[in-house]
Amino acid sequence: MAPPATDRQRARRVARRGTAALLALVVLLGVSELADGPSPRPALAGPSAPIEVYRGLGTWIDIYDDSAWGDPAGTVAAMKAHGVRTLYLETSNFNRGKAFVFPDGVQAFVDAAHVNDVAIVAWYLPGFDDLARDLRRSMAAIRYRTPSGNGFDSFALDIESPQVADPAVRTRRLLDLSQRIRDAVGADYPLGAIIPSPLRVRKSSSYWPDFPYPQLAQLYDAFLPMTYFTGRVSGELGAHRYTTGNIRIIREETGVPTVPIHVIGGIAGGATRLETRGFVHAVREHGIIGASFYTFPTITEREWLELANVPANPVESPALPVGFDCTEGLGNIPGGDATHPKEVVYHTKGHAGSWRLVYQGFDLQKGEVTIYVNWHELAKAAPTEAGAWSATHGRLVPDEWLNDASPNYIAFVAKGADPNWTDWGVRAANLVPTPSATASPTASPT
């Protein structure tokens, strides 16, 4: 009997419906020691590798995307034209007979990515039933070089297969494999953990109980949750809530609010423009380092219009969204906080009646920062003196833009983009009650 469908197998059905020598030595030495149980090894140590490759807008190619494999150069050029920073390319999975299903295609994709200045991450789906095979194939992708000398910029393990039925054994093998990969590549090589939807894991008592978030956070540089909201929820609010829920679970389970996350959404082609917008808004509100839709050939132009708003954030501290009790200056402030260079988002409970947004700005040029209330454009932030904090400014918020009984998000968004961020900051933001007044909206949500 066939094993239960994985998240990616479900994704494919939905989509179709609507250096090197050292690493090789490590692998040869490590494979013979692989066993069902965890072998003796040092305590897990957090990697210090950069997360640059996982920042910003990404896109995905799996081994079933025939049109993309037929034209790697044209596919990568099209990605670049849509503002994609990183391509995630499947090299193989545990069901296939070799480490590279399409070796010529892999070579063409890797070389095309380097020509187009697009980062490229190899990903592989292990079954955990044969760890020697899974390790060999993972390391083959990490060691890979084209005849031109180009390789992958990172490797991500697709952690989802229930091929090993016992979740406890599966977890033990996952951590053993992950530790061996980390030991082989060292602390400075970037590794990504592609994980099942945390909401799915939490709601299912049998699929993967006690999923090892804390241990994976010690071994991988970024989580990439499969936040496939299509087929599970509908509408802008549904996509927003599903995405938000997955982000919050990872932060809760790891105990690290600033844990790097690149959210995978979609399934592409199955989402409406408003659902894509809800996904992107959730990503922005939480200051996530990057996001993508699965997979590239099925992304529609309507979806691209919304995905273009995915920022390339650094790891932000404090993690967004912050409450109004956060009075420190946030933004890209010389000598101060520089971890929120694009957006600062405040989060508050429901507010009924008439309210005024107050804040102080730092080094704001005319038109440099736009203020949004639940993604309705409220105003351009008032300019300030160069290199100085302003007095308190205020702006009346239209009552119809504020949610009475559900959360509200207030965003300050700067014009700059990576790597050309502008200097700016905001602090002491709050909503204060005002006498009954009528405020008329002047713009639509973005």
Backbone hydrogen bonds, N-H to C=O, Kabsch-Sander energy under -0.5 kcal/mol:
donor,donor_aa,acceptor,acceptor_aa,energy
10,R,6,T,-2.4
11,A,7,D,-2.3
12,R,8,R,-2.5
13,R,9,Q,-1.9
14,V,10,R,-2.5
15,A,11,A,-2.7
16,R,12,R,-2.4
17,R,13,R,-2.0
23,L,19,T,-1.7
24,A,20,A,-2.4
25,L,21,A,-2.0
26,V,22,L,-2.2
27,V,23,L,-2.3
28,L,24,A,-2.4
29,L,25,L,-2.2
30,G,26,V,-2.4
31,V,27,V,-2.6
32,S,28,L,-0.7
33,E,30,G,-1.3
34,L,31,V,-1.4
48,S,187,A,-0.7
49,A,187,A,-1.0
54,Y,51,I,-1.5
55,R,52,E,-1.6
56,G,289,I,-3.0
56,G,311,P,-0.5
58,G,291,A,-2.3
59,T,86,T,-1.6
60,W,293,F,-0.7
61,I,88,Y,-2.6
65,D,62,D,-1.6
66,D,64,Y,-1.8
68,A,65,D,-0.6
69,W,65,D,-2.0
70,G,66,D,-1.6
71,D,68,A,-1.3
75,T,71,D,-2.5
76,V,72,P,-2.6
77,A,73,A,-2.0
78,A,74,G,-2.0
79,M,75,T,-2.1
80,K,76,V,-2.6
81,A,77,A,-1.9
82,H,78,A,-1.1
82,H,79,M,-0.8
83,G,80,K,-1.7
84,V,79,M,-2.2
85,R,57,L,-3.1
86,T,57,L,-1.3
87,L,119,A,-2.9
88,Y,59,T,-2.6
89,L,87,L,-0.6
89,L,121,V,-2.9
90,E,61,I,-2.3
91,T,123,W,-2.3
92,S,123,W,-0.7
94,F,125,L,-1.9
96,R,93,N,-1.7
101,V,91,T,-2.4
106,V,102,F,-2.7
107,Q,103,P,-2.1
108,A,104,D,-2.2
109,F,105,G,-2.8
110,V,106,V,-2.8
111,D,107,Q,-2.3
112,A,108,A,-2.4
113,A,109,F,-2.6
114,H,110,V,-1.9
115,V,111,D,-2.1
116,N,112,A,-2.1
117,D,114,H,-0.8
118,V,113,A,-3.0
119,A,85,R,-2.5
121,V,87,L,-3.1
122,A,154,S,-2.1
123,W,89,L,-2.3
124,Y,156,A,-1.3
125,L,92,S,-1.3
134,D,130,D,-2.3
135,L,131,L,-2.6
136,R,132,A,-2.3
137,R,133,R,-2.5
138,S,134,D,-1.9
139,M,135,L,-2.7
140,A,136,R,-2.1
141,A,137,R,-1.6
142,I,138,S,-1.8
143,R,139,M,-2.8
144,Y,140,A,-0.9
146,T,150,N,-2.7
149,G,146,T,-2.4
153,D,120,I,-3.0
154,S,120,I,-0.8
155,F,190,P,-1.3
156,A,122,A,-2.8
157,L,192,G,-2.2
158,D,124,Y,-2.7
159,I,157,L,-1.1
159,I,194,I,-3.1
160,E,158,D,-1.0
165,A,163,Q,-0.8
170,R,166,D,-2.6
171,T,167,P,-2.6
172,R,168,A,-2.1
173,R,169,V,-2.4
174,L,170,R,-2.6
175,L,171,T,-2.5
176,D,172,R,-2.0
177,L,173,R,-2.9
178,S,174,L,-2.7
179,Q,175,L,-2.5
180,R,176,D,-2.0
181,I,177,L,-2.2
182,R,178,S,-2.5
183,D,179,Q,-2.9
184,A,180,R,-1.9
185,V,181,I,-2.3
186,G,182,R,-2.2
189,Y,186,G,-0.8
192,G,155,F,-2.1
193,A,222,A,-2.7
194,I,157,L,-2.5
194,I,192,G,-0.7
195,I,193,A,-0.7
195,I,224,L,-1.2
201,V,197,S,-2.5
202,R,198,P,-2.6
203,K,199,L,-2.2
204,S,200,R,-1.9
205,S,203,K,-0.6
211,F,208,W,-0.7
213,Y,211,F,-2.1
216,L,212,P,-2.3
217,A,213,Y,-2.3
218,Q,214,P,-0.9
218,Q,215,Q,-0.6
219,L,215,Q,-0.7
219,L,216,L,-1.0
220,Y,216,L,-2.6
221,D,191,L,-2.6
222,A,191,L,-1.0
223,F,260,P,-2.4
224,L,193,A,-3.0
226,M,195,I,-2.5
227,T,225,P,-1.9
227,T,264,I,-1.9
228,Y,226,M,-1.8
229,F,227,T,-1.4
229,F,266,G,-0.8
230,T,266,G,-1.9
231,G,233,V,-0.6
232,R,229,F,-2.1
233,V,229,F,-2.5
238,G,234,S,-0.6
239,A,235,G,-2.4
240,H,236,E,-2.2
241,R,237,L,-2.8
242,Y,238,G,-2.4
243,T,239,A,-2.2
244,T,240,H,-2.6
245,G,241,R,-2.6
246,N,242,Y,-1.7
247,I,243,T,-2.0
248,R,244,T,-2.4
249,I,245,G,-2.0
250,I,246,N,-1.8
251,R,247,I,-2.0
252,E,248,R,-2.6
253,E,249,I,-3.2
254,T,250,I,-2.1
255,G,251,R,-1.3
256,V,251,R,-0.6
259,V,256,V,-1.9
262,H,223,F,-3.0
263,V,261,I,-0.5
263,V,290,G,-1.9
264,I,225,P,-2.2
265,G,263,V,-0.6
265,G,292,S,-3.5
268,A,294,Y,-3.2
270,G,267,I,-2.0
276,T,272,T,-2.3
277,R,273,R,-2.2
278,G,274,L,-2.3
279,F,275,E,-2.1
280,V,276,T,-2.5
281,H,277,R,-2.7
282,A,278,G,-1.9
283,V,279,F,-2.0
284,R,280,V,-2.6
285,E,281,H,-2.8
286,H,282,A,-1.3
287,G,284,R,-1.5
288,I,283,V,-2.1
289,I,261,I,-1.0
290,G,261,I,-1.0
291,A,56,G,-1.5
292,S,263,V,-2.1
293,F,58,G,-0.6
294,Y,265,G,-1.7
296,F,60,W,-3.1
298,T,295,T,-1.1
299,I,296,F,-1.8
304,W,300,T,-2.3
305,L,301,E,-1.9
306,E,302,R,-0.9
306,E,303,E,-0.5
307,L,303,E,-2.8
308,A,304,W,-1.8
309,N,306,E,-2.0
310,V,307,L,-2.1
313,N,288,I,-0.5
313,N,289,I,-0.6
313,N,311,P,-1.0
316,E,314,P,-0.5
322,V,345,V,-2.3
326,C,323,G,-2.0
327,T,325,D,-0.9
330,L,426,V,-2.6
332,N,424,W,-2.3
333,I,337,D,-3.5
336,G,333,I,-2.8
340,H,331,G,-1.7
344,V,412,F,-2.1
346,Y,410,I,-3.4
347,H,322,V,-2.6
348,T,408,N,-2.2
351,H,403,N,-2.6
355,W,397,V,-0.6
356,R,432,V,-2.9
357,L,395,R,-3.0
358,V,356,R,-0.5
358,V,430,N,-2.8
359,Y,393,H,-1.9
360,Q,427,R,-2.4
362,F,425,G,-2.5
363,D,385,E,-0.6
363,D,388,A,-2.0
365,Q,363,D,-0.6
367,G,381,A,-0.5
368,E,365,Q,-2.1
370,T,413,V,-2.8
371,I,379,A,-3.3
372,Y,411,A,-2.9
373,V,376,H,-2.6
374,N,372,Y,-0.5
374,N,409,Y,-3.6
376,H,373,V,-1.8
377,E,444,S,-0.7
378,L,371,I,-2.9
378,L,376,H,-0.6
379,A,371,I,-1.2
381,A,369,V,-3.1
384,T,364,L,-2.4
388,A,385,E,-1.6
390,S,361,G,-2.5
393,H,359,Y,-3.1
395,R,357,L,-2.1
397,V,355,W,-2.6
401,W,398,P,-1.8
402,L,398,P,-0.5
402,L,399,D,-1.3
408,N,348,T,-2.9
410,I,346,Y,-2.5
411,A,372,Y,-2.3
411,A,409,Y,-0.5
412,F,344,V,-2.8
413,V,370,T,-2.8
413,V,411,A,-0.5
414,A,342,K,-3.1
415,K,368,E,-1.5
417,A,420,N,-0.7
420,N,417,A,-1.7
421,W,419,P,-1.1
424,W,332,N,-1.2
425,G,362,F,-1.1
426,V,330,L,-2.2
427,R,360,Q,-2.2
430,N,358,V,-2.0
432,V,356,R,-2.8
432,V,430,N,-0.5
434,T,354,S,-2.0
439,A,437,A,-0.6
446,T,375,W,-2.3
